Amino acid sequence: MAKNRNFQVSATPATVLAHLLAVAVATLVLVWLLKLREGVAFSSGNKQKIFNLHPLLMVIGFILIAGEAIMVHKSIPAKREALKTIHLILHLIALLLGILGITAVFKFHNERHIPNVYTLHSWLGISTISLFGLQWVFAFFSFVFPQTNSTARSSYHPWHVFVGSAVFFLAICTAEAGLVERFIFLGLQKGQEALVVNFTGLLIFLFAVCVGLSVVLPRGF
């Protein structure tokens, strides 16, 4: 009789690929906004620069950093307490940059006299940043200060992982909806910018898949 064998795949390949995809996404976003668009600025006579700050901060500042925060436990060979601290700080950075990114698009709309929060993308975005903030607050008071008892933390931890993953993938859906919306608003059909926007959306999706795999697969070290 043939012996049963267990084939266990570690999170390392998915995590490494996610890091590479993060670099690729960041590069494409910078090329798109700095080379093919007018650049970025929080205050400018060229209102397009103010808008461009929104995708820059939401993709690089929010999604990529949040994804890296999720993968910390599989990326860095450090003690649990150190990983928990890095995880918390990276999520806080992502949250703050996400809030700044939303502030930029509200500023753009107000200065151009465009209505706010009227598209599916905007509804998803407000929902995402709100849930992300609540998730961070609950985690802080559960795991950091004041810590709940060990039994309560153990019970809450699976929900923390599930809700965190759900909010992250909601952020991915929001980003994809935003790229489609921007593609339509700019009237893109063919050309370099259309390719950059489409490839950005594709690589963001692949990044999310790799982040998800890094969560469910065991550590490789």
Secondary structure, DSSP 8 states (H G I E B T S, - for coil): ----------SHHHHHHHHHHHHHHHHHHHIIIIIIS----SS-SSHHHHHHHHHIIIIIIIIIHHHHHHHHHHH----HHHHHHHHHHHHHHHHHHHHHHHHHHHHHHHHHT--SS-SHHHHHHHHHHHHHHHHHHHHIIIIITT---HHHHHHHHHHHHHHHHHHHHHHHHHHHHHHHHHHHHTT--SSHHHHHHHHHHHHHHHHHHHHHHHHHS----
